[in-house]
Amino acid sequence: FVGITTYRWDINVRAATILGFVGAGGIGVELTTRVDTYDWRGVLTILLAILAVVIVSEVLSAYFRKKVS
């Protein structure tokens, strides 16, 4: 259950990024705004934050799946 929960959370973070990038809100809106204003440091910060959240989610998911199995 915990592994599935962290996996779904990971999917939601990725989906929020993509949906926001195309204009539906979420993390991607901030990313699009930074790209449109050529704030490359802000873009890098957002991308690194997204990457960190996804990696932490993957590690936690793998840990809990291994522990339960």
C-alpha positions as CSV (number, residue, x, y, z in Angstrom):
1,F,0.0,0.0,0.0
2,V,2.8,2.4,0.9
3,G,4.7,1.6,-2.3
4,I,1.6,2.2,-4.4
5,T,0.9,5.5,-2.5
6,T,4.4,6.9,-3.2
7,Y,4.2,5.7,-6.8
8,R,0.9,7.6,-7.3
9,W,2.4,10.6,-5.7
10,D,5.3,10.5,-8.1
11,I,2.9,10.2,-11.0
12,N,0.9,13.2,-9.7
13,V,4.1,15.3,-9.5
14,R,5.0,14.5,-13.1
15,A,1.5,15.1,-14.3
16,A,1.2,18.4,-12.5
17,T,4.4,19.5,-14.3
18,I,3.2,18.5,-17.7
19,L,-0.3,19.9,-17.3
20,G,1.0,23.1,-16.0
21,F,3.4,23.5,-18.8
22,V,0.5,23.3,-21.3
23,G,-1.6,25.8,-19.3
24,A,-3.7,23.8,-16.8
25,G,-2.0,25.0,-13.6
26,G,0.4,23.3,-11.3
27,I,4.2,23.3,-11.1
28,G,4.5,23.8,-14.9
29,V,2.9,27.2,-14.8
30,E,5.7,28.6,-12.8
31,L,8.2,26.8,-15.1
32,T,6.5,28.3,-18.2
33,T,6.5,31.8,-16.6
34,R,10.2,31.5,-15.8
35,V,11.0,30.3,-19.4
36,D,8.9,33.1,-20.9
37,T,10.8,35.8,-18.9
38,Y,14.2,34.2,-19.6
39,D,14.9,33.6,-15.9
40,W,17.2,30.6,-16.5
41,R,18.3,30.4,-12.8
42,G,14.6,30.1,-11.8
43,V,14.1,27.4,-14.5
44,L,17.1,25.5,-13.3
45,T,15.9,25.8,-9.7
46,I,12.4,24.5,-10.6
47,L,13.8,21.6,-12.7
48,L,16.1,20.6,-9.9
49,A,13.3,20.7,-7.4
50,I,11.1,18.5,-9.6
51,L,14.0,16.1,-10.2
52,A,14.7,15.9,-6.4
53,V,11.0,15.2,-5.6
54,V,10.9,12.5,-8.3
55,I,14.1,10.9,-7.1
56,V,13.1,10.9,-3.5
57,S,9.7,9.5,-4.4
58,E,11.4,6.7,-6.4
59,V,13.8,5.9,-3.6
60,L,11.0,5.8,-1.0
61,S,8.8,3.7,-3.2
62,A,11.6,1.2,-3.9
63,Y,12.5,1.0,-0.2
64,F,9.0,0.4,0.9
65,R,8.3,-2.2,-1.8
66,K,11.5,-4.0,-0.8
67,K,10.6,-3.9,2.9
68,V,7.1,-5.2,2.3
69,S,8.2,-8.0,-0.1
